[in-house]
Amino acid sequence: MDDCPQASSRRYRGGILALRDRKKETLTIKERKMWEFYLPTRIIFGRGSLDRLGIEVKSLGEPILLVTGKKALRESGILDRVSRILNKEKITSVLYDQVSPEPDTEVVDRGVIFARQNRCKVVVGIGGGSAIDVAKAIAGLGFEESFASIAEYLEGKGTKRINSYGLPFIAVPTTAGTGAEVARNAVIINRNTRSKRSFRSNYLFARIAIIDPTLTVDLPQEITASTGIDTLTHLIEGYVSRKANLLTDILAIKGISLVGESLISAYNNGSDLEAREKMCLASLLGGVVLTNSGLGIAHGVSPFLGALHGIPHGVANGILLPRAIEFNLSSSIQKFKSVASALGEKIEGLTEKEAARKTLSAVERIVKELGIPQSLGEFGVKSEDLSELAKKSLTSNSTRGNPREVSYEDLLLFLNKIME
């Protein structure tokens, strides 16, 4: 590409290259920096794609360990459907259905032992982000000879790292929100340290992700809401993250647009398969974005709201996201202007600051329509709890990726704004 400063359709200043046409900006590369993008997972996406599970598993080995939640898949009939698919291919499987919505180190440790006792060759995680994260962790630790507890591998206090792939792992999400099927981390609570941390490695990526939108049509409204706002948080925070790059920007904006088009429709009418499909794609894009660009202050705080106060992850992000946008507006005006446009806001004729603030009003409206609580006080969080919450949140990798620098004092002010 000719990047000559004199080129008529290009403007060049101080190492910054902007490509424009006469009427609108088509592409902006804000700075020339090296960046990296990695996605080794093979993705199978589409209605009815769950039927591929048996064939895909058969090529990897057996017996397989099926990791699920305690009852949702059984009650929905999805588990019976999976059993029929596996039986058709004469595949031996064992079930580990001990995953709670906020999984801890104990459930992972027991799962690793269970997988070894049953000599499992493949791990399949089916469910929401918690089931997929636990399955991912079990698979990653499957061959670790010195394994004693996943606590030794969690960011923060953990000192151990895995240095090779474990058991082959297939992810089958049944919610549209976490993006865990294409992420390289598993988020686990350590009850002893009262924290929620990531087990993170490039060796944790799923071998295959099977994303079947039909599995999400029977989700309750509250799950559609919480997982959907989690997706939007991934996409917006990943887009404005200081670690974002040109490729994650493209994926994030597309994902944000899909959420704007479909989340409220999926919430109001769960059987709207087109809306469900768009949300599944948005969730997938969010997972790819967060893995390659990191997140921000909302995800710096939300895991500790789960660990310390039992607030569901998506709900926590719904409370935090509007204030995170407000906190970061001044540092990312151009990007928030783009977010507002992607969400369908009319920004013509507005100043850049006014257009950027349209993102805040749009997200506040979405959160309200989804019926997500507006304050931490509704969950029993007290003012005296904020100091510990701020201290722990300050240590998060997500907080470090925030586009605006975050101090302990900033976090206290930030948290106080969402107390009432």
DRENTINU-598908 format. One record per residue (C-alpha): residue in one letter; x, y, z. Coordinates in steps of 0.02 Angstrom, whole numbers, plus 50000, padded with zeros to 5 digits. Each point is the difference from the previous one (the first is absolute). Example, Ala and Ser with C-alpha at 12.3 -4.5 7.8 and 13.67 -1.06 7.14 Angstrom:
<sites>
 rodo     X     Y     Z
    a 50615 49775 50390
    s 50069 50172 49967
</sites>
This chain:
<sites>
 rodo     X     Y     Z
    m 50000 50000 50000
    d 50064 50174 49955
    d 50011 50099 50162
    c 50081 50153 49922
    p 49955 50158 50099
    q 49952 50086 49836
    a 49871 49869 49947
    s 49837 50094 49967
    s 49884 49884 50098
    r 50118 49975 50146
    r 50054 50106 50147
    y 50164 49964 50086
    r 50060 50080 50161
    g 50136 49942 50118
    g 49991 49814 49964
    i 49810 50000 49997
    l 49918 49942 49840
    a 49817 50036 49965
    l 49912 49936 49845
    r 49847 50102 49953
    d 49880 50029 49858
    r 49917 50166 49967
    k 49838 49967 50093
    k 50040 49885 50144
    e 50141 49917 50091
    t 50024 49824 49936
    l 50146 49937 50103
    t 50116 50074 50129
    i 50162 49923 50059
    k 50036 50107 50152
    e 50176 49945 50029
    r 50124 49885 49921
    k 50035 49872 50134
    m 50032 49815 49999
    w 49854 49894 50053
    e 49956 49816 50012
    f 49841 49903 49968
    y 49973 49817 50040
    l 49852 49882 49978
    p 50041 49814 49982
    t 49821 49940 50031
    r 49904 49924 49856
    i 49825 50074 50000
    i 49843 49908 49944
    f 49856 50125 50000
    g 49819 49982 49950
    r 49828 49932 50038
    g 50007 49814 50032
    s 50189 49996 50014
    l 49988 49903 50164
    d 49968 49847 49892
    r 50183 50008 49949
    l 50058 49965 50178
    g 50005 49810 49984
    i 50104 50000 49841
    e 50120 50130 50067
    v 50025 49910 50166
    k 50026 49832 49915
    s 50153 50067 49911
    l 50081 50050 50165
    g 49976 49847 50110
    e 49896 49929 50142
    p 49938 49986 50133
    i 49950 50181 50010
    l 49963 50105 50153
    l 49840 50102 49984
    v 50008 50153 50113
    t 49835 50091 50034
    g 49904 50097 50130
    k 49900 49912 50134
    k 49826 50003 49923
    a 49966 50126 49859
    l 50053 49887 49856
    r 49906 49852 50071
    e 49841 50101 50023
    s 50012 50078 49826
    g 50020 49831 49914
    i 50167 50050 49924
    l 50093 49867 50100
    d 49886 49863 49933
    r 50030 50065 49824
    v 50188 49994 50027
    s 49987 49822 50065
    r 49906 49946 49844
    i 50130 50081 49887
    l 50142 49912 50090
    n 49909 49833 50006
    k 49972 50008 49813
    e 50190 49999 49978
    k 50020 49869 50140
    i 50107 50120 50103
    t 50030 49963 50184
    s 49977 50150 50114
    v 49998 50040 50186
    l 49906 50148 50073
    y 50071 50130 50120
    d 49850 50111 50043
    q 50065 50090 50153
    v 50025 50175 49929
    s 49915 50145 50090
    p 49975 50175 49926
    e 50153 50062 50096
    p 50122 49852 49992
    d 50143 49989 50123
    t 50167 49911 50011
    e 49923 49849 50087
    v 49883 49957 49856
    v 50146 50007 49877
    d 50115 49897 50112
    r 49867 49865 50020
    g 49970 50002 49813
    v 50183 49972 49959
    i 50005 49850 50117
    f 49836 49934 49928
    a 50065 50014 49821
    r 50159 49906 50045
    q 49907 49863 50094
    n 49892 49970 49846
    r 50149 50011 49880
    c 49911 50131 49896
    k 50081 50044 49834
    v 49893 50152 49954
    v 49907 50133 50099
    v 49838 50078 49936
    g 49931 50152 50091
    i 49815 50032 49967
    g 49908 50146 50079
    g 50032 50179 50048
    g 50167 50079 50033
    s 50022 49915 50168
    a 49983 49823 49930
    i 50115 50041 49855
    d 50130 50079 50116
    v 50001 49850 50116
    a 50014 49880 49852
    k 50140 50106 49928
    a 50095 49997 50165
    i 49978 49811 50021
    a 50063 49971 49823
    g 50148 50116 50023
    l 50055 49913 50159
    g 49968 49824 49937
    f 50183 49957 49970
    e 50080 50105 50138
    e 50100 49874 50101
    s 50033 50120 50143
    f 49819 50055 50013
    a 49934 50026 50176
    s 49873 50141 49978
    i 49951 50125 49867
    a 50031 50133 50134
    e 50185 49985 49959
    y 49966 50054 49820
    l 49884 50148 50028
    e 50062 50175 49964
    g 50044 50100 50154
    k 50064 49873 50126
    g 50032 49853 49883
    t 50178 49965 49943
    k 49978 49849 49887
    r 49975 50003 49812
    i 49952 49865 49877
    n 50125 49975 49860
    s 49906 49886 49880
    y 49825 49953 49945
    g 49899 49890 50115
    l 49850 49895 49948
    p 49912 50050 49838
    f 49856 50116 50046
    i 49838 50039 49908
    a 49890 50146 50054
    v 49812 50003 49968
    p 49921 50161 50069
    t 49815 50002 50042
    t 49995 50186 50042
    a 50047 50151 49896
    g 50110 50103 50109
    t 50165 49942 50071
    g 50102 49963 49845
    a 50087 49866 50103
    e 49997 49881 49852
    v 50138 50098 49914
    a 50090 50075 50150
    r 50167 49943 50072
    n 49953 50019 50182
    a 49889 49918 50130
    v 49935 50111 50141
    i 49995 49910 50168
    i 49964 50054 50179
    n 50129 49966 50135
    r 49900 49995 50162
    n 50157 50006 50106
    t 50059 50166 49928
    r 49824 50070 49970
    s 50042 50036 49820
    k 49948 49952 49824
    r 50148 49978 49884
    s 50044 49934 49828
    f 50091 49841 49957
    r 50074 50063 49837
    s 50105 49921 49863
    n 50006 49981 49812
    y 49993 49813 50036
    l 49821 50018 50066
    f 49915 50043 49836
    a 49863 49880 49948
    r 50047 49884 49857
    i 49825 50025 49930
    a 49856 50118 50043
    i 49826 49944 49945
    i 49879 50146 50007
    d 49819 49952 49967
    p 49879 50147 50023
    t 49853 49881 50023
    l 50071 49952 50170
    t 49965 50176 50063
    v 49816 50020 49955
    d 49935 49936 50167
    l 50112 50107 50109
    p 49905 50094 50137
    q 49988 50187 49978
    e 50116 50037 50144
    i 50137 49890 49925
    t 49975 50078 49828
    a 50019 50171 50082
    s 50153 49964 50107
    t 50096 49904 49867
    g 49952 50126 49867
    i 50064 50149 50099
    d 50158 49901 50036
    t 50026 49985 49813
    l 49975 50187 49976
    t 50124 50035 50140
    h 50130 49887 49919
    l 49980 50088 49834
    i 50001 50179 50064
    e 50141 49975 50125
    g 50101 49902 49874
    y 49974 50135 49869
    v 50063 50143 50111
    s 50134 49898 50089
    r 50177 50067 49989
    k 50047 49828 49931
    a 49875 50008 49856
    n 50062 49984 49822
    l 49933 50025 49825
    l 49931 49824 49984
    t 49915 49997 50171
    d 49925 50171 49961
    i 49917 49932 49843
    l 49930 49849 50092
    a 49943 50102 50150
    i 49903 50128 49899
    k 49912 49861 49904
    g 49957 49913 50163
    i 49934 50160 50079
    s 49890 50027 49848
    l 49930 49823 50016
    v 49959 50029 50183
    g 49913 50163 49958
    e 49895 49910 49869
    s 49954 49845 50098
    l 50020 50001 50190
    i 49835 50082 50044
    s 49910 49894 49870
    a 50074 49839 50072
    y 49952 50058 50175
    n 49820 50041 49953
    n 49975 49847 49889
    g 50112 49854 50040
    s 49939 49902 49850
    d 50063 50133 49879
    l 50133 49889 49924
    e 50075 50136 49891
    a 50030 50108 50154
    r 50070 49851 50094
    e 50117 49961 49856
    k 50064 50179 49995
    m 50031 49998 50188
    c 50096 49836 49985
    l 50110 50079 49868
    a 50022 50157 50105
    s 50050 49893 50149
    l 50126 49906 49893
    l 50074 50164 49937
    g 50007 50065 50178
    g 50100 49848 50054
    v 50123 50023 49858
    v 50017 50186 50040
    l 50026 49980 50188
    t 50130 49865 49971
    n 50102 50109 49884
    s 49974 50175 50069
    g 49959 49979 50184
    l 49862 50094 50091
    g 49981 50146 50120
    i 49941 50065 50166
    a 49829 49914 50000
    h 50080 49830 49983
    g 50132 50053 50124
    v 49864 50016 50131
    s 49864 49875 49952
    p 50093 49839 50045
    f 50025 50061 50178
    l 49816 50046 50014
    g 49968 49817 49963
    a 50133 49934 50119
    l 49963 50117 50145
    h 49813 50033 49982
    g 49930 49863 49889
    i 49940 50118 49864
    p 49980 49906 49835
    h 50135 50050 49876
    g 49887 50067 49863
    v 49892 50096 50123
    a 50156 50077 50077
    n 50056 50057 49828
    g 49829 50073 49966
    i 50016 50106 50157
    l 50180 50050 49961
    l 49999 50030 49812
    p 49910 50169 49997
    r 50116 50072 50131
    a 50152 49924 49912
    i 49949 50088 49840
    e 49977 50162 50097
    f 50171 49980 50081
    n 50087 49969 49833
    l 49907 50121 49885
    s 50131 50137 50002
    s 50141 49881 49955
    s 49913 49915 49853
    i 49883 50127 49922
    q 50024 49941 49820
    k 49972 49818 50044
    f 49846 50033 50105
    k 49931 50102 49855
    s 50020 49844 49892
    v 49916 49893 50134
    a 49851 50117 50004
    s 49982 49986 49812
    a 50016 49809 50007
    l 49860 49995 50129
    g 49887 50094 49880
    e 50009 50171 50081
    k 49975 50153 49889
    i 50159 50103 50015
    e 49990 50110 49846
    g 50023 50183 50041
    l 50066 49967 50175
    t 50169 50050 50065
    e 50121 49856 50029
    k 49972 50009 50189
    e 49811 50002 49979
    a 50008 49853 49881
    a 50112 49902 50119
    r 49880 50030 50144
    k 49863 49918 49896
    t 50086 49835 50041
    l 49966 50030 50184
    s 49816 50039 49976
    a 49979 49852 49881
    v 50078 49877 50123
    e 49901 50071 50146
    r 49841 49974 49900
    i 50048 49820 49955
    v 50041 49958 50181
    k 49833 50072 50057
    e 49902 49905 49867
    l 50084 49839 50055
    g 49944 50027 50179
    i 50177 49992 50069
    p 50021 50080 50173
    q 50082 50170 50004
    s 50097 49996 50163
    l 50112 49893 50109
    g 49894 50045 50151
    e 49861 49888 49932
    f 50116 49852 50032
    g 50045 50048 50177
    v 50168 50081 49960
    k 50042 50130 50132
    s 50112 50153 49996
    e 50124 49916 50117
    d 50021 49860 49872
    l 50066 50115 49864
    s 50179 50016 50061
    e 50035 49813 49985
    l 49909 49995 49834
    a 50104 50144 49932
    k 50164 49926 50060
    k 49965 49831 49920
    s 49934 50077 49838
    l 50157 50105 49982
    t 50103 49840 49981
    s 49898 49936 49853
    n 50075 49986 49826
    s 49837 50070 49933
    t 50019 50158 50104
    r 50176 50020 49932
    g 49932 49992 49823
    n 49877 50141 50029
    p 50026 50145 49877
    r 50009 50124 50143
    e 50121 49975 50144
    v 49911 49936 50156
    s 50055 50036 50179
    y 49935 49936 50165
    e 49915 50168 50028
    d 49921 49990 49827
    l 49929 49829 50041
    l 49925 50061 50164
    l 49913 50144 49911
    f 49946 49883 49860
    l 49924 49875 50123
    n 49915 50133 50104
    k 49906 50058 49845
    i 49914 49831 49985
    m 49955 49976 50182
    e 49827 50075 49989
</sites>
